[in-house]
Amino acid sequence: MMHRWAWAVCLLGALPVLAAEAPPGAPERQSLTRFVRQECGFCHGLRLTGGLGAPLTVDRMRERPLDYLQSVILHGIPGTAMPGWSAFLTPQQVQWIAERLREGFPE
């Protein structure tokens, strides 16, 4: 399991793109897609079908309310390997990620 500080080191290169306040535009959507595929894929599998972490498939994500998904992304799940990403993602970015998870995450 990665220590919480190690997540920050992994993300340093993504900070300039992930710090925007506006809803994601096309270049930012590409960066966020890459972010999810790499960072979330580390535990949830590169295809987001599960691994150390639970699957993030459309069927599973549609069962969860959007605000719950956003809260998990922002704050993590205490007592688990799921970190919170609030230091790296804006609420608008988190909303975009959560919406895509419920629709089927882009390649």
C-alpha positions in Angstrom: 0.0 0.0 0.0 1.3 3.5 -0.9 1.6 6.0 1.9 -0.5 9.1 1.7 2.6 11.3 1.0 3.5 9.1 -1.9 0.3 10.0 -3.7 1.3 13.6 -3.5 4.7 12.9 -5.1 3.0 11.0 -7.9 0.7 13.9 -8.7 3.1 16.8 -8.7 3.3 16.8 -12.5 -0.5 17.0 -12.8 -1.0 20.0 -10.5 -1.0 22.8 -13.0 -3.7 21.1 -15.1 -5.8 19.9 -12.1 -5.8 23.3 -10.3 -8.3 25.0 -12.7 -11.6 26.3 -11.2 -13.7 26.3 -14.4 -15.6 23.3 -15.7 -13.2 21.1 -17.6 -12.5 22.0 -21.2 -11.3 19.5 -23.8 -7.5 19.6 -22.8 -8.4 19.3 -19.1 -10.8 16.5 -19.8 -7.9 14.6 -21.4 -5.7 15.3 -18.4 -8.5 14.2 -16.0 -9.1 11.0 -18.1 -5.4 10.2 -17.9 -5.4 11.0 -14.2 -8.2 8.6 -13.5 -6.8 5.9 -15.7 -3.4 6.1 -14.0 -4.0 7.1 -10.4 -7.4 5.4 -9.9 -6.3 2.6 -12.2 -3.4 1.9 -9.8 -5.9 0.3 -7.4 -9.1 -0.1 -9.4 -7.4 -1.7 -12.4 -6.4 0.1 -15.6 -9.8 -0.8 -17.1 -11.4 0.2 -13.8 -12.8 -3.3 -13.5 -11.4 -3.9 -10.1 -8.1 -4.9 -8.4 -7.1 -3.9 -4.9 -10.0 -1.5 -5.1 -13.6 -2.2 -6.1 -14.6 -2.1 -9.7 -15.6 1.4 -11.0 -17.9 0.0 -13.7 -21.0 1.8 -14.9 -23.3 -0.8 -13.3 -21.7 -0.3 -9.9 -21.4 3.5 -10.2 -25.0 4.0 -11.3 -26.0 2.4 -8.0 -24.3 5.2 -6.0 -25.7 8.7 -5.7 -23.6 11.4 -7.5 -22.9 13.3 -4.2 -21.7 10.0 -2.6 -19.2 9.5 -5.4 -18.0 13.1 -5.2 -17.5 12.8 -1.5 -15.5 9.6 -1.8 -13.3 11.1 -4.5 -12.7 14.3 -2.4 -12.4 12.8 1.0 -11.5 9.1 0.5 -12.7 6.3 2.7 -11.2 6.2 6.2 -9.6 2.9 7.2 -9.1 1.8 3.6 -6.5 2.4 0.9 -8.9 5.0 -0.8 -7.2 8.4 -0.4 -9.0 11.7 -0.6 -8.1 13.8 -3.6 -9.3 17.2 -2.4 -5.8 18.7 -2.3 -5.4 18.0 -6.0 -8.9 18.2 -7.6 -11.4 21.0 -7.6 -15.1 20.3 -6.9 -15.9 20.9 -10.7 -13.2 18.3 -11.7 -14.6 15.8 -9.1 -18.1 16.3 -10.4 -16.9 15.7 -14.0 -15.1 12.5 -12.9 -18.1 11.2 -10.9 -20.5 11.9 -13.8 -18.2 10.0 -16.2 -17.9 7.1 -13.9 -21.7 6.8 -13.9 -21.8 7.1 -17.7 -18.8 4.9 -18.5 -15.4 6.4 -18.2 -13.7 7.5 -21.5 -10.6 5.8 -22.8 
